[in-house]
Amino acid sequence: MQNPEGNGAESSLPLIYRVKRLVPPPVWRGITSPYWWWYNRARHQAAALFDARLRESQKAVEVYRDCHRGRRCFILGNGPSLRHTDLSRLRGEITFGMNRIYLLFPEMGFATTYFLAVNTLVLEQCAAEIAALDLPKFVTWRARRWFGRGPQTLFLDTDYTEPADFTGDPTRRLFEGSTVTYTALQLAYYMGCDPVILIGVDHNFTTQGQPNVIVVSSGDDPNHFAPGYFGKGFRWQLPDLQASEAAYCLARDAYTAAGRSILDATVGGKLTVFPKVEYRSLFE
């Protein structure tokens, strides 16, 4: 994988990131906030005025409110630890798969109950594969250009601008929290799931660099369950683990306030926000 913090790291960073380092943070936010508000949110809201698909999806999502109330579910991250997790035990469970989890479906012998993706780069490069999945698919409204109408394609109004909150209501705006797993936690909350169990959320990346910088993979992917997950030539964003942790804390507090829980059964995971549970013990 390409490492933008390797030799010549400063010169390899895009110009905007080099300029950002020279400008005081308050000044930078004042300069860039209006642009990002337009780019990440306002223009997509404007598009929804002339395209009914978002409103149709928000109406269709209402059928999922509390549809799994009081039942446990599993949210599958895509870390290498999935290779050390007996996924066959999940047959018959309520499961949320994300991004390129479908690469594992043939090996698993079944698909997840739901699919979710909000990262624009993933959706752009994998749209045909995702559209072909025969299961309910929740995708960000930003990806509308690559997806048509369909009973199994549901658009979500998601973004990663302020406010950073946990609404748990996909008929409204959802904060993405720098990780698709945070959006999945809000979907599971809306569906009434309890407890919600994370697996494959390793929270640990071999590839290092400036968070959110877009890089192009130069070889096999060491950060996910398959070498070809973000294989050679794939464009992806380096993770912001600190921002993800802040979002996870919001989710933990929201679940706790509602008398519900999030558990972390990731094998060898580095995330410390949620109580740990041994995966095999969940099936004894």
C-alpha positions in Angstrom: 0.0 0.0 0.0 1.2 3.5 -0.7 2.5 5.3 2.4 2.3 9.1 2.2 4.4 9.5 5.3 7.3 7.5 4.0 10.3 8.9 2.2 9.7 12.5 1.1 6.4 12.5 3.1 6.0 16.3 3.1 6.4 16.6 -0.6 4.1 13.6 -1.3 1.2 15.2 0.5 -1.3 17.1 -1.6 -0.8 20.8 -1.6 -3.9 21.5 0.5 -2.5 19.4 3.4 0.8 21.2 3.2 -0.9 24.6 3.3 -3.1 23.5 6.2 0.0 22.8 8.3 1.1 26.4 8.0 -2.3 28.0 8.9 -3.5 28.3 12.5 -6.5 25.9 13.0 -9.1 28.6 13.8 -8.1 30.5 10.7 -8.2 27.4 8.6 -11.7 26.4 9.8 -13.0 29.9 9.2 -11.7 29.8 5.6 -12.7 26.3 4.7 -16.0 25.7 6.6 -18.3 27.5 4.1 -16.7 25.5 1.2 -17.0 22.1 3.0 -20.6 22.9 4.1 -21.5 23.4 0.5 -19.4 20.5 -0.9 -20.4 17.9 1.7 -24.0 18.8 2.4 -25.7 21.8 0.9 -25.4 20.8 -2.8 -26.7 17.3 -2.0 -29.7 18.8 -0.1 -30.3 21.0 -3.1 -30.3 18.0 -5.4 -32.9 16.3 -3.3 -35.3 19.2 -4.1 -35.4 18.0 -7.7 -34.9 14.3 -7.2 -37.5 12.4 -5.1 -35.4 9.3 -4.4 -34.1 10.5 -1.1 -37.6 11.4 0.2 -38.9 8.0 -1.1 -36.1 6.2 0.7 -36.7 8.0 4.0 -40.4 7.0 3.8 -39.4 3.4 2.9 -36.9 3.2 5.8 -39.8 3.7 8.3 -40.7 0.1 7.9 -37.5 -0.9 9.7 -38.2 1.1 12.9 -38.0 -1.4 15.8 -38.2 -4.3 13.4 -35.7 -6.3 15.5 -36.6 -4.9 18.9 -34.8 -6.7 21.7 -32.9 -9.0 19.4 -29.1 -9.1 19.1 -27.3 -8.3 15.9 -23.7 -8.4 14.6 -22.0 -5.6 12.8 -19.2 -6.9 10.7 -16.1 -4.7 10.2 -13.7 -5.7 7.5 -10.4 -6.1 9.5 -8.0 -9.0 9.1 -9.4 -10.5 12.3 -12.4 -11.8 10.3 -10.0 -14.5 9.1 -9.8 -15.7 12.7 -13.5 -15.5 13.4 -15.8 -18.4 12.7 -18.4 -16.6 10.6 -20.4 -19.7 10.0 -21.9 -19.2 13.5 -23.6 -16.1 12.1 -26.0 -18.0 9.9 -29.5 -17.1 11.0 -28.3 -14.1 13.0 -29.2 -10.4 12.2 -26.0 -9.1 10.5 -24.9 -5.8 9.0 -22.2 -6.0 6.4 -20.3 -2.9 5.1 -18.2 -1.7 2.2 -16.7 -4.8 0.4 -17.8 -7.4 2.9 -19.6 -9.1 0.0 -16.2 -10.5 -1.1 -16.6 -13.0 1.8 -20.1 -14.0 0.9 -19.1 -17.0 -1.3 -16.9 -18.3 1.5 -19.4 -17.7 4.2 -22.1 -19.5 2.2 -24.7 -16.7 3.0 -25.0 -13.0 2.8 -25.5 -10.5 5.6 -29.0 -9.4 6.4 -28.2 -5.8 5.5 -25.5 -4.0 3.5 -24.3 -0.4 4.2 -21.8 1.9 2.5 -21.3 5.6 2.9 -17.7 6.2 1.6 -17.9 7.9 -1.7 -14.7 6.3 -3.1 -15.9 2.8 -2.3 -19.3 3.4 -3.8 -17.9 5.0 -6.9 -15.4 2.1 -7.6 -17.7 -0.7 -6.6 -21.1 0.5 -7.6 -21.8 -2.3 -10.1 -20.9 -5.0 -7.5 -23.0 -3.4 -4.8 -26.0 -2.8 -7.0 -26.0 -6.5 -7.9 -26.3 -7.6 -4.2 -29.7 -9.2 -3.5 -30.4 -7.8 -0.1 -31.5 -4.4 1.4 -28.7 -1.9 0.7 -28.3 1.4 2.6 -26.1 3.9 0.7 -25.4 7.6 1.2 -27.3 10.1 -0.9 -24.0 11.4 -2.2 -23.7 8.2 -4.3 -27.0 8.7 -6.1 -25.3 9.1 -9.5 -24.2 5.5 -9.4 -27.5 3.9 -8.2 -31.0 3.9 -9.7 -34.3 3.3 -8.1 -34.9 -0.1 -6.7 -36.9 -1.6 -3.8 -33.6 -2.8 -2.2 -31.7 0.4 -2.6 -32.3 2.9 0.2 -30.6 6.3 0.3 -29.5 7.8 3.6 -28.9 11.5 4.2 -25.4 11.1 5.7 -22.5 13.5 6.0 -19.3 14.1 8.0 -19.9 17.8 8.8 -21.1 19.4 12.1 -23.0 18.7 14.2 -21.2 15.5 15.4 -24.2 13.7 17.0 -26.0 10.4 17.3 -29.5 10.6 16.0 -30.2 6.9 15.5 -32.9 7.9 13.0 -32.1 7.2 9.3 -35.3 9.1 8.2 -33.2 12.2 9.2 -29.7 13.3 8.7 -27.0 10.9 10.1 -23.5 11.9 11.1 -21.0 9.5 9.7 -18.4 9.8 12.4 -15.4 9.0 10.2 -16.3 5.3 10.0 -19.1 3.4 8.3 -19.5 1.4 11.5 -20.9 4.4 13.3 -23.6 4.7 10.7 -24.3 1.0 11.1 -24.7 1.5 14.9 -27.3 4.1 14.2 -29.2 1.8 11.9 -29.1 -1.0 14.4 -30.4 1.4 17.1 -33.3 2.4 14.8 -34.1 -1.2 14.3 -34.2 -1.8 18.0 -31.3 -4.3 18.2 -29.9 -5.1 21.6 -27.2 -6.0 22.2 -25.2 -4.9 19.2 -22.0 -6.9 18.8 -19.0 -5.8 16.8 -16.7 -8.2 15.0 -13.9 -7.5 12.6 -13.5 -3.9 13.9 -9.8 -4.1 14.4 -9.3 -0.4 14.8 -5.7 -0.9 13.7 -4.1 0.0 10.3 -0.7 -1.1 9.0 -0.7 1.7 6.5 0.1 5.0 8.2 -0.3 8.7 7.1 -2.3 11.9 7.4 -5.9 11.0 8.2 -8.4 11.3 5.3 -5.7 11.8 2.7 -6.7 9.9 -0.5 -4.1 7.4 -1.6 -3.8 4.8 -4.3 -3.0 1.2 -3.3 0.2 0.0 -4.9 -0.2 -3.7 -3.9 -1.9 -6.1 -1.7 -4.1 -4.7 1.2 -2.8 -5.6 4.7 -5.5 -3.7 6.5 -8.6 -5.8 5.6 -9.6 -9.4 5.4 -8.6 -9.9 1.8 -5.4 -8.8 -0.1 -7.7 -7.6 -2.9 -10.0 -5.6 -0.7 -8.4 -2.3 -1.5 -6.0 -4.0 -4.0 -3.6 -2.4 -6.5 -5.0 0.7 -8.1 -7.8 1.2 -5.6 -8.3 4.7 -4.3 -9.1 5.0 -0.6 -8.8 7.4 2.3 -6.5 6.9 5.2 -8.5 6.4 8.4 -9.0 8.9 11.2 -9.0 6.6 14.2 -9.2 9.5 16.7 -12.3 10.9 15.1 -13.8 7.4 14.9 -13.2 6.8 18.6 -15.0 10.1 19.4 -18.0 8.9 17.4 -17.9 5.5 19.1 -18.2 7.3 22.5 -21.3 9.1 21.2 -22.8 5.7 20.2 -21.9 4.1 23.5 -23.5 6.9 25.5 -26.7 6.9 23.4 -27.1 3.1 23.8 -26.4 3.3 27.6 -28.9 6.1 28.0 -31.5 3.9 26.3 -30.7 0.9 28.5 -29.1 -0.9 25.6 -25.5 -2.1 25.0 -22.8 -2.4 22.4 -20.2 -5.2 22.8 -16.9 -5.8 21.1 -16.2 -9.4 20.1 -13.4 -8.5 17.6 -10.6 -11.1 17.9 -7.5 -9.1 19.0 -9.1 -5.7 18.3 -7.5 -2.5 19.5 -10.7 -0.6 20.1 -11.2 0.1 23.9 -14.5 2.1 23.8 -16.9 -0.8 24.3 -16.9 -3.8 26.7 -15.1 -6.8 25.4 -16.7 -10.2 25.0 -15.2 -13.5 23.8 -16.8 -14.3 20.5 -17.2 -18.1 21.0 -19.0 -17.5 24.3 -21.9 -15.8 22.5 -22.9 -19.1 21.0 -22.6 -21.4 24.0 
